[in-house]
């Protein structure tokens, strides 16, 4: 029988535990819960937190409300966030990957393809 699939949305507040930094302990705890259930379920994580991850490395003076600043922070933070997931999850035997989608990926029929796992 096929595993049931769970979509898990992790917001910045969950990942930071209401601080300004990504909580490695929180991500490790989530990974341990996923590892304990991986025989019965397949997990897909939708994660925020790229901007929060960047703020650990970049200090700004209240300019982080502008869209272009948020985009820059997200581009800085995304690889760091993925590294944190990989480091924590690989220790538990879990694999990580990344799929970046935008609104335009769902607007046109030729790009509106349901992402499917590869063997």
C-alpha positions as CSV (number, residue, x, y, z in Angstrom):
1,X,0.0,0.0,0.0
2,X,1.3,3.5,-0.9
3,X,2.3,5.8,1.9
4,X,-0.1,8.7,2.8
5,X,1.4,12.1,1.9
6,X,1.5,14.9,4.4
7,X,2.2,18.5,3.4
8,X,3.8,20.3,6.3
9,X,3.9,24.1,6.2
10,X,6.6,25.5,8.4
11,X,6.4,29.3,8.9
12,X,9.1,31.6,10.1
13,X,7.6,31.8,13.6
14,X,7.8,28.1,14.0
15,X,11.4,28.0,12.7
16,X,12.6,30.9,14.8
17,X,10.8,30.1,18.0
18,X,9.9,33.8,18.2
19,X,13.5,35.0,18.1
20,X,15.5,36.6,15.2
21,X,17.4,33.4,14.4
22,X,16.5,30.0,12.9
23,X,16.3,27.4,15.6
24,X,18.4,24.4,14.7
25,X,16.9,22.6,17.6
26,X,13.4,23.2,16.3
27,X,14.3,21.9,12.9
28,X,16.1,18.9,14.5
29,X,12.9,18.2,16.5
30,X,10.7,18.3,13.4
31,X,13.2,16.0,11.6
32,X,13.0,13.5,14.5
33,X,9.2,13.4,14.3
34,X,9.3,12.9,10.5
35,X,11.9,10.1,10.9
36,X,9.7,8.4,13.4
37,X,6.8,8.4,11.0
38,X,8.6,7.9,7.7
39,X,7.6,4.2,7.3
40,X,3.9,5.2,7.2
41,X,4.0,8.7,5.7
42,X,5.7,10.7,3.0
43,X,6.4,14.3,3.9
44,X,6.6,17.4,1.8
45,X,7.7,20.5,3.6
46,X,6.7,24.0,2.5
47,X,9.0,26.3,4.4
48,X,9.3,30.0,5.0
49,X,12.3,31.3,6.8
50,X,14.8,32.4,4.1
51,X,14.5,36.1,5.2
52,X,14.9,35.1,8.9
53,X,18.0,33.0,8.0
54,X,19.5,36.0,6.2
55,X,19.0,38.3,9.1
56,X,21.5,36.2,11.0
57,X,24.2,37.4,8.6
58,X,22.9,40.8,7.4
59,X,22.2,43.7,9.7
60,X,19.8,46.3,8.4
61,X,18.5,49.6,9.7
62,X,14.7,49.2,9.4
63,X,14.8,49.0,5.6
64,X,13.6,45.4,5.5
65,X,10.0,46.4,4.7
66,X,10.8,47.2,1.0
67,X,10.1,44.4,-1.4
68,X,13.5,44.6,-3.1
69,X,15.2,44.3,0.3
70,X,13.0,41.3,1.2
71,X,13.9,39.7,-2.2
72,X,17.6,40.3,-1.5
73,X,17.4,38.9,2.0
74,X,15.5,35.8,0.7
75,X,18.2,35.2,-1.9
76,X,20.9,35.4,0.8
77,X,19.0,33.3,3.3
78,X,17.7,30.5,1.1
79,X,20.9,28.5,0.7
80,X,21.6,28.9,4.4
81,X,18.2,27.6,5.3
82,X,18.6,24.6,3.0
83,X,22.0,23.8,4.5
84,X,20.4,23.8,8.0
85,X,17.7,21.4,6.8
86,X,20.2,19.2,5.1
87,X,22.6,19.1,8.1
88,X,19.8,18.2,10.5
89,X,17.8,15.8,8.3
90,X,20.8,13.9,6.9
91,X,21.9,13.0,10.4
92,X,18.4,11.3,10.7
93,X,18.7,9.5,7.3
94,X,16.3,11.9,5.7
95,X,16.8,13.4,2.2
96,X,16.2,17.0,1.3
97,X,15.7,18.8,-1.9
98,X,14.4,22.1,-3.1
99,X,11.8,23.1,-5.7
100,X,11.3,26.9,-6.2
101,X,7.9,27.8,-7.7
102,X,6.4,31.2,-8.5
103,X,2.9,32.3,-9.3
104,X,3.7,32.3,-13.0
105,X,4.4,28.5,-12.8
106,X,0.7,28.1,-12.3
107,X,-0.7,30.7,-14.7
108,X,0.0,29.1,-18.1
109,X,-1.1,25.6,-19.2
110,X,2.3,24.7,-20.5
111,X,3.9,25.4,-17.2
112,X,1.1,24.3,-15.0
113,X,2.4,20.8,-14.4
114,X,2.1,19.0,-11.2
115,X,5.6,18.3,-9.9
116,X,6.0,14.6,-9.6
117,X,8.7,12.6,-7.7
118,X,11.4,10.9,-9.7
119,X,12.4,7.3,-8.9
